[in-house]
Amino acid sequence: MWTVIYIAPTARVADMIQSKLTEEGFLIKCRPVNMSKQQFEILVPSGELEEVQEALNLILHP
């Protein structure tokens, strides 16, 4: 089961987060929320949620 961990405001931010989390070894999916708003959901497997949250916090707040 996949869980939304973050909603990125732009495709560029979504790509950056996806690539950094992938480099850390996590499985990541990215999908558009609403094509008119250009927001993107970052999804991770439910079992990795806590670990990914820690890594995401370091990415967003270095």
FIKOLZA-1660 file (N, C-alpha, C; in steps of 0.1 Angstrom, whole numbers, plus 5000, padded with zeros to 4 digits):
% residues 62
   i   px   py   pz ch aa at
   1 5008 4988 5000  A  M  N
   1 5000 5000 5000  A  M CA
   1 5009 5012 5000  A  M  C
   2 5006 5022 4992  A  W  N
   2 5013 5034 4990  A  W CA
   2 5006 5045 4998  A  W  C
   3 5015 5054 5005  A  T  N
   3 5010 5065 5013  A  T CA
   3 5016 5078 5008  A  T  C
   4 5007 5088 5007  A  V  N
   4 5012 5102 5004  A  V CA
   4 5020 5107 5015  A  V  C
   5 5033 5111 5013  A  I  N
   5 5041 5117 5023  A  I CA
   5 5043 5132 5022  A  I  C
   6 5041 5137 5010  A  Y  N
   6 5043 5151 5007  A  Y CA
   6 5036 5155 4994  A  Y  C
   7 5031 5168 4994  A  I  N
   7 5026 5173 4981  A  I CA
   7 5035 5184 4977  A  I  C
   8 5042 5182 4966  A  A  N
   8 5052 5192 4961  A  A CA
   8 5044 5203 4953  A  A  C
   9 5048 5215 4954  A  P  N
   9 5041 5226 4947  A  P CA
   9 5044 5227 4932  A  P  C
  10 5055 5221 4928  A  T  N
  10 5059 5222 4914  A  T CA
  10 5066 5208 4910  A  T  C
  11 5066 5206 4897  A  A  N
  11 5073 5194 4891  A  A CA
  11 5088 5194 4895  A  A  C
  12 5094 5206 4895  A  R  N
  12 5108 5206 4898  A  R CA
  12 5111 5202 4912  A  R  C
  13 5103 5206 4922  A  V  N
  13 5104 5202 4936  A  V CA
  13 5102 5187 4937  A  V  C
  14 5092 5183 4931  A  A  N
  14 5088 5168 4931  A  A CA
  14 5100 5160 4926  A  A  C
  15 5106 5164 4915  A  D  N
  15 5117 5157 4909  A  D CA
  15 5129 5157 4918  A  D  C
  16 5132 5168 4925  A  M  N
  16 5143 5169 4934  A  M CA
  16 5141 5160 4946  A  M  C
  17 5129 5160 4952  A  I  N
  17 5126 5151 4963  A  I CA
  17 5127 5137 4959  A  I  C
  18 5121 5134 4948  A  Q  N
  18 5121 5120 4943  A  Q CA
  18 5135 5115 4941  A  Q  C
  19 5144 5123 4935  A  S  N
  19 5158 5118 4932  A  S CA
  19 5166 5117 4945  A  S  C
  20 5164 5126 4954  A  K  N
  20 5172 5125 4967  A  K CA
  20 5167 5113 4975  A  K  C
  21 5154 5111 4976  A  L  N
  21 5149 5099 4983  A  L CA
  21 5153 5086 4977  A  L  C
  22 5153 5086 4963  A  T  N
  22 5158 5074 4956  A  T CA
  22 5172 5071 4958  A  T  C
  23 5180 5082 4959  A  E  N
  23 5195 5080 4962  A  E CA
  23 5197 5074 4976  A  E  C
  24 5187 5077 4985  A  E  N
  24 5188 5071 4999  A  E CA
  24 5183 5057 4999  A  E  C
  25 5178 5052 4988  A  G  N
  25 5174 5038 4987  A  G CA
  25 5159 5035 4989  A  G  C
  26 5151 5045 4989  A  F  N
  26 5137 5044 4991  A  F CA
  26 5129 5042 4977  A  F  C
  27 5118 5035 4978  A  L  N
  27 5109 5034 4966  A  L CA
  27 5100 5046 4967  A  L  C
  28 5099 5053 4956  A  I  N
  28 5091 5065 4955  A  I CA
  28 5083 5065 4943  A  I  C
  29 5070 5070 4944  A  K  N
  29 5062 5072 4933  A  K CA
  29 5058 5087 4933  A  K  C
  30 5056 5093 4921  A  C  N
  30 5052 5107 4920  A  C CA
  30 5041 5107 4910  A  C  C
  31 5030 5114 4914  A  R  N
  31 5019 5116 4905  A  R CA
  31 5012 5129 4906  A  R  C
  32 5007 5135 4896  A  P  N
  32 5001 5148 4896  A  P CA
  32 4988 5147 4904  A  P  C
  33 4986 5158 4912  A  V  N
  33 4973 5159 4920  A  V CA
  33 4962 5164 4912  A  V  C
  34 4965 5175 4905  A  N  N
  34 4955 5182 4897  A  N CA
  34 4963 5190 4886  A  N  C
  35 4961 5186 4874  A  M  N
  35 4968 5192 4863  A  M CA
  35 4968 5207 4862  A  M  C
  36 4957 5213 4867  A  S  N
  36 4955 5227 4866  A  S CA
  36 4964 5234 4876  A  S  C
  37 4967 5228 4888  A  K  N
  37 4975 5234 4898  A  K CA
  37 4989 5230 4898  A  K  C
  38 4993 5219 4890  A  Q  N
  38 5006 5215 4889  A  Q CA
  38 5013 5210 4902  A  Q  C
  39 5005 5205 4911  A  Q  N
  39 5010 5199 4923  A  Q CA
  39 5012 5184 4921  A  Q  C
  40 5022 5179 4929  A  F  N
  40 5025 5164 4927  A  F CA
  40 5026 5158 4941  A  F  C
  41 5019 5146 4942  A  E  N
  41 5020 5138 4954  A  E CA
  41 5033 5129 4953  A  E  C
  42 5040 5129 4965  A  I  N
  42 5051 5120 4966  A  I CA
  42 5046 5108 4975  A  I  C
  43 5046 5096 4969  A  L  N
  43 5041 5084 4976  A  L CA
  43 5052 5075 4980  A  L  C
  44 5051 5068 4991  A  V  N
  44 5061 5058 4996  A  V CA
  44 5053 5046 5001  A  V  C
  45 5059 5034 5001  A  P  N
  45 5053 5023 5007  A  P CA
  45 5050 5025 5022  A  P  C
  46 5039 5021 5027  A  S  N
  46 5034 5023 5041  A  S CA
  46 5045 5018 5051  A  S  C
  47 5051 5007 5048  A  G  N
  47 5061 5002 5057  A  G CA
  47 5073 5010 5059  A  G  C
  48 5076 5019 5050  A  E  N
  48 5088 5028 5050  A  E CA
  48 5085 5042 5055  A  E  C
  49 5073 5044 5059  A  L  N
  49 5068 5058 5061  A  L CA
  49 5077 5066 5071  A  L  C
  50 5080 5060 5083  A  E  N
  50 5088 5067 5093  A  E CA
  50 5102 5070 5088  A  E  C
  51 5108 5060 5082  A  E  N
  51 5122 5062 5077  A  E CA
  51 5122 5073 5067  A  E  C
  52 5112 5073 5058  A  V  N
  52 5112 5083 5047  A  V CA
  52 5109 5097 5053  A  V  C
  53 5100 5098 5063  A  Q  N
  53 5097 5111 5069  A  Q CA
  53 5110 5117 5075  A  Q  C
  54 5118 5109 5081  A  E  N
  54 5131 5114 5086  A  E CA
  54 5140 5120 5075  A  E  C
  55 5141 5112 5065  A  A  N
  55 5150 5116 5053  A  A CA
  55 5144 5128 5047  A  A  C
  56 5131 5129 5045  A  L  N
  56 5124 5140 5039  A  L CA
  56 5126 5153 5047  A  L  C
  57 5125 5152 5060  A  N  N
  57 5128 5164 5069  A  N CA
  57 5142 5169 5067  A  N  C
  58 5152 5160 5065  A  L  N
  58 5165 5165 5063  A  L CA
  58 5167 5172 5049  A  L  C
  59 5159 5167 5039  A  I  N
  59 5159 5173 5026  A  I CA
  59 5153 5187 5026  A  I  C
  60 5141 5188 5032  A  L  N
  60 5134 5200 5032  A  L CA
  60 5139 5211 5042  A  L  C
  61 5146 5206 5053  A  H  N
  61 5151 5215 5063  A  H CA
  61 5165 5212 5066  A  H  C
  62 5175 5215 5057  A  P  N
  62 5189 5211 5059  A  P CA
  62 5195 5218 5070  A  P  C
% end
